[in-house]
Amino acid sequence: MIEQVLNRRNVTQALHHVVSNKGSAGMDGMPVKDLYAYLTENRERIETELRSGTYLPQPIRGVAIPKSNGKTRLLGIPTVIDRMLQQAVAQVIAIKFEMEFEDYSYGFRPNRNAQQAVLKAQQYINSGLNHIVDIDLKSFFDEVDHCILLQLLYRKVKCPLTLRLIRKWLRAPILINGKLTKRRKGVPQGSPLSPLLSNIMLNDLDKEMERQGLKYVRYADDFSIYCKSNWQARKTGNQIFLYLKNKLKLPINREKSGIRKPVNFTILGFGFVPTYVKGERGKYQLVVSEKSWKTLKLKIKTITRKTTPVTFDERIQKLKELQRGWLGYFRLASIWGKLKELDGWVRNRLRYCIWHAWKKPERKRKNLIRLGVDQNHAYAWSRTRKGGWAVAQSPILVTTITLKRLENRGYGAMLDLYSKIAPHLNEPLYTRTVRTVV
C-alpha cells in the first residue's frame, strides 16, 4: 500500500488539495505556498524514509479556538508536509473503507453532505418517529482509543509501513502553551486524516444500529436515533450507551444527551417546528436553531463593528462572503421572516459605521447636505447629542442612506439572495409559521 500512497498521481492530488485548503503553518513555520518547492527538493529523501519506515512526523502545533458556549476547542495543526502525506494516505485508505460505510453516515464522504442528513432526520420525524435519542459524545476527537482504532484499520490495511506511519501521526506530541505534551489517545482535529479515522471508528456503531434495526442519522460524531415511543427510546439509548462505553471506550456527555421531542431537538444547526397548514397535521418543517442565529449575528457584529479599521467596500465584501456561505448551508430552512428583521438590523449597523466614519460635526453636516437634507436639519443633526446607534435608526439616516444607495455601494440583502437560492419556499406559509413558533 505504501507504493500506492507514493504514486506520483496520488501525491500530486494530495498536494493540490492541501494547497487549495490553505491553512496555517505547523511547528516548522513553513507556509503552504512553499510546499511545492520543498517537495521538489526533498521528494527522494521523503520517499526513501517512508519506504524504510524511518520517517518521523514533526510535533503538532496546538491552537485553542473559542466555541459558542464560551469554552475552547483544541485544534492540532500538523506541518504542511505531514498534512500532504496524511492526505495522500487518506485518499488510498478511503477507497478501501468507503464500501464498508453505512448509507446513513453522511459526514466527510463523497457525494454526501449535512443537508442530506438533515432531510433524512426530517423524513423520520414526519413519518411519526417523534421520540429522538440525542447522544453527544464527550470530546470525541480527544477520547479515541488508539489500540481500538488501529485494530479497525488492520481489517483493511495490511501494510505494516502504512499502519506504523499512521500510528506515528497519532502519537505525535502536541505543543500546548509552549510545552510538548505526549498523546496516548485522541485524533487531532485539523489533520486531513481525522475525518476518515472518525468514520472508521464509528462505523462499528453504525453496524450495531443497523443490526438492531434502528432508524438513525450520523454526521461524523454527531448522531441521533428516531423511535416511535418514549419506552423504545429509553431502551435504545441505554443499549447504545453500553455499546459505546464497553466496545468503543467512548464516554457520553450526559448533560447534553437525552430523549427529545422534535421542537426541542436540533441537528447540525437546524431545528424543527410544526407546520400549521390544513392537511399537514403532525408534520414539521426546518428552521435555523437559535444558537446558529446567535453565531451569525456575532459574525456580522464583528464585520460591522464601527471601530474595525477597514474601508466600507471591504466591509461589504466580507459581509457578502458570510451571507453566501451561511445561506448556502441553511437554504433548506424556512427563515423568511427572520431574514427580513436581520436585514434591517444589518443596514442600521452599516449606517452606524458610515456615521462614525464621518467623525467631525462639520463633515457630518456637509455629507448630510449632499444626501439631500436641508441646511437647518443638517446642522442640528450634525451637532446632536444622541448616540451613534440612535442616529443610525433615526429618519435622518434611514431616509438619506437608503437601501438603493447601499445597493449602489455593493450591499445585497440576505432576503433577496435567499429568494434566489430557495425559490421553492412559499413566502406567506413560511413567514406565518416561523413567526408563530420561533
MOKATA-V597983 format. One record per backbone hydrogen bond with DSSP energy under -0.5 kcal/mol. CO is the residue of the C=O (numbers start at 1). NH is the residue of the N-H. E is the energy in kcal/mol with one decimal. If there is no record, write none. Layout:
BEGIN
co & nh & e
CO & NH & E
CO & NH & E
END
This chain:
BEGIN
co & nh & e
1 & 5 & -2.2
2 & 6 & -2.0
4 & 7 & -0.7
7 & 11 & -2.7
8 & 12 & -2.6
9 & 13 & -2.1
10 & 14 & -2.1
11 & 15 & -2.6
12 & 16 & -2.4
13 & 17 & -2.0
14 & 18 & -2.3
15 & 19 & -2.4
16 & 20 & -2.5
17 & 21 & -1.6
18 & 22 & -0.7
19 & 22 & -0.8
26 & 29 & -1.2
30 & 26 & -0.5
31 & 34 & -1.3
32 & 35 & -1.8
34 & 38 & -2.1
35 & 39 & -2.7
36 & 40 & -2.2
37 & 41 & -1.6
38 & 42 & -2.1
39 & 43 & -1.3
42 & 46 & -2.4
43 & 47 & -2.7
44 & 48 & -2.3
45 & 49 & -2.3
46 & 50 & -2.3
47 & 51 & -2.3
48 & 52 & -1.9
49 & 53 & -0.9
49 & 54 & -1.7
49 & 55 & -1.2
55 & 57 & -0.5
59 & 27 & -0.6
60 & 62 & -0.6
60 & 175 & -3.2
61 & 77 & -2.9
63 & 65 & -0.6
63 & 75 & -3.3
65 & 73 & -3.0
67 & 70 & -1.6
71 & 67 & -3.5
73 & 65 & -2.9
73 & 75 & -0.6
75 & 63 & -2.7
75 & 77 & -0.6
76 & 78 & -0.7
77 & 61 & -2.2
79 & 83 & -2.4
80 & 84 & -2.1
81 & 85 & -2.2
82 & 86 & -2.7
83 & 87 & -2.2
84 & 88 & -2.1
85 & 89 & -2.3
86 & 90 & -2.9
87 & 91 & -2.2
88 & 92 & -1.2
89 & 93 & -2.6
90 & 94 & -2.7
91 & 95 & -0.7
92 & 96 & -0.8
93 & 96 & -0.8
93 & 97 & -1.6
94 & 98 & -2.4
95 & 99 & -0.6
97 & 100 & -1.5
97 & 101 & -1.2
98 & 101 & -0.6
102 & 105 & -1.2
104 & 106 & -0.6
104 & 218 & -2.3
106 & 109 & -0.6
109 & 112 & -1.5
113 & 117 & -1.3
114 & 118 & -2.4
115 & 119 & -2.4
116 & 120 & -2.0
117 & 121 & -2.1
118 & 122 & -2.4
119 & 123 & -2.2
120 & 124 & -2.2
121 & 125 & -2.4
122 & 126 & -2.7
123 & 127 & -0.9
124 & 127 & -0.6
124 & 129 & -1.9
125 & 128 & -1.6
128 & 130 & -1.6
130 & 132 & -0.6
131 & 133 & -0.5
131 & 227 & -2.6
132 & 134 & -1.0
132 & 260 & -3.0
133 & 135 & -0.7
133 & 225 & -2.0
134 & 258 & -2.3
135 & 137 & -0.6
135 & 223 & -0.8
136 & 253 & -3.1
137 & 139 & -0.6
137 & 140 & -0.8
139 & 142 & -1.3
139 & 143 & -1.0
140 & 143 & -1.4
140 & 144 & -0.8
141 & 187 & -3.4
144 & 146 & -0.5
144 & 186 & -3.3
145 & 149 & -2.2
146 & 150 & -2.7
147 & 151 & -2.0
148 & 152 & -2.1
149 & 153 & -2.1
150 & 154 & -2.0
151 & 155 & -0.7
152 & 155 & -0.7
153 & 156 & -1.4
153 & 157 & -2.9
156 & 158 & -0.8
158 & 160 & -0.6
159 & 163 & -2.2
160 & 164 & -2.5
161 & 165 & -2.0
162 & 166 & -2.3
163 & 167 & -2.4
164 & 168 & -2.0
165 & 169 & -1.9
166 & 170 & -2.3
167 & 171 & -2.0
168 & 172 & -0.8
171 & 183 & -0.6
173 & 60 & -2.9
174 & 176 & -0.7
174 & 181 & -2.8
175 & 62 & -1.8
176 & 179 & -1.8
179 & 176 & -3.0
181 & 174 & -2.2
184 & 146 & -0.5
188 & 191 & -1.3
189 & 76 & -3.3
191 & 194 & -0.8
191 & 195 & -0.5
193 & 197 & -2.6
194 & 198 & -2.2
195 & 199 & -1.7
196 & 200 & -2.3
197 & 201 & -2.5
198 & 202 & -2.1
199 & 203 & -0.8
200 & 204 & -0.5
202 & 206 & -1.9
203 & 207 & -2.2
204 & 208 & -2.0
205 & 209 & -2.3
206 & 210 & -2.5
207 & 211 & -2.4
208 & 212 & -1.7
209 & 214 & -2.6
210 & 213 & -1.2
214 & 216 & -0.7
215 & 226 & -3.2
217 & 224 & -2.1
218 & 106 & -3.1
218 & 107 & -0.5
219 & 222 & -2.1
221 & 137 & -0.6
221 & 223 & -0.7
222 & 219 & -3.3
223 & 135 & -1.2
224 & 217 & -2.1
225 & 133 & -3.1
226 & 215 & -0.6
227 & 131 & -2.0
229 & 233 & -2.0
230 & 234 & -2.3
231 & 235 & -2.2
232 & 236 & -2.6
233 & 237 & -2.7
234 & 238 & -2.1
235 & 239 & -1.9
236 & 240 & -2.5
237 & 241 & -2.2
238 & 242 & -2.1
239 & 243 & -2.0
240 & 244 & -2.6
241 & 245 & -2.2
242 & 246 & -2.8
243 & 247 & -2.3
243 & 248 & -1.2
244 & 250 & -2.7
249 & 251 & -0.5
251 & 138 & -1.7
252 & 254 & -1.1
253 & 256 & -0.5
253 & 257 & -1.2
258 & 134 & -2.9
258 & 260 & -0.5
260 & 132 & -2.8
261 & 264 & -1.8
262 & 265 & -1.4
262 & 272 & -0.6
265 & 272 & -0.5
267 & 270 & -2.0
269 & 289 & -2.5
270 & 267 & -2.3
271 & 287 & -2.0
273 & 285 & -2.9
275 & 277 & -1.0
277 & 280 & -2.3
280 & 283 & -1.8
283 & 275 & -2.1
285 & 273 & -2.0
286 & 334 & -2.8
287 & 271 & -3.1
289 & 293 & -1.9
290 & 294 & -2.4
291 & 295 & -2.1
292 & 296 & -2.2
293 & 297 & -2.5
294 & 298 & -2.2
295 & 299 & -1.9
296 & 300 & -2.4
297 & 301 & -2.5
298 & 302 & -1.9
299 & 303 & -1.9
300 & 304 & -2.7
302 & 305 & -0.7
305 & 308 & -1.7
308 & 310 & -2.2
311 & 315 & -2.0
312 & 316 & -2.3
313 & 317 & -2.2
314 & 318 & -2.3
315 & 319 & -2.1
316 & 320 & -2.3
317 & 321 & -2.1
318 & 322 & -2.1
319 & 323 & -2.5
320 & 324 & -2.7
321 & 325 & -2.0
322 & 326 & -2.5
323 & 327 & -2.7
324 & 328 & -2.0
325 & 329 & -1.4
326 & 330 & -2.5
330 & 333 & -1.4
333 & 335 & -0.9
335 & 339 & -2.5
336 & 340 & -1.8
337 & 341 & -1.6
338 & 342 & -2.4
339 & 343 & -2.8
340 & 344 & -1.4
341 & 345 & -1.8
342 & 346 & -2.5
343 & 347 & -2.4
344 & 348 & -1.8
345 & 349 & -1.8
346 & 350 & -2.2
347 & 351 & -2.3
348 & 352 & -2.2
349 & 353 & -2.0
350 & 354 & -2.3
351 & 355 & -2.8
352 & 356 & -2.4
353 & 357 & -2.1
354 & 358 & -1.3
355 & 359 & -0.6
356 & 359 & -0.8
358 & 360 & -1.3
360 & 364 & -2.1
361 & 365 & -2.4
362 & 366 & -2.3
363 & 367 & -2.4
364 & 368 & -2.3
365 & 369 & -1.9
366 & 370 & -2.2
367 & 371 & -1.5
368 & 373 & -2.5
369 & 372 & -1.6
374 & 378 & -2.6
375 & 379 & -2.3
376 & 380 & -2.2
377 & 381 & -2.8
378 & 382 & -1.8
379 & 383 & -1.0
381 & 384 & -1.0
387 & 391 & -2.0
388 & 392 & -2.3
389 & 393 & -1.1
391 & 394 & -1.1
391 & 397 & -0.5
394 & 397 & -1.1
394 & 398 & -2.2
395 & 399 & -2.3
397 & 401 & -2.6
400 & 402 & -1.7
402 & 406 & -2.2
403 & 407 & -2.6
404 & 408 & -1.9
405 & 409 & -0.9
406 & 409 & -0.5
406 & 411 & -2.3
407 & 410 & -1.5
413 & 417 & -1.7
414 & 418 & -2.6
415 & 419 & -1.8
416 & 420 & -1.2
417 & 421 & -2.2
418 & 422 & -3.1
420 & 423 & -0.5
422 & 425 & -1.3
425 & 427 & -0.6
426 & 430 & -2.1
427 & 431 & -2.5
428 & 432 & -1.9
429 & 433 & -1.9
430 & 434 & -2.4
431 & 435 & -2.0
432 & 436 & -1.3
433 & 437 & -1.6
434 & 438 & -2.3
END
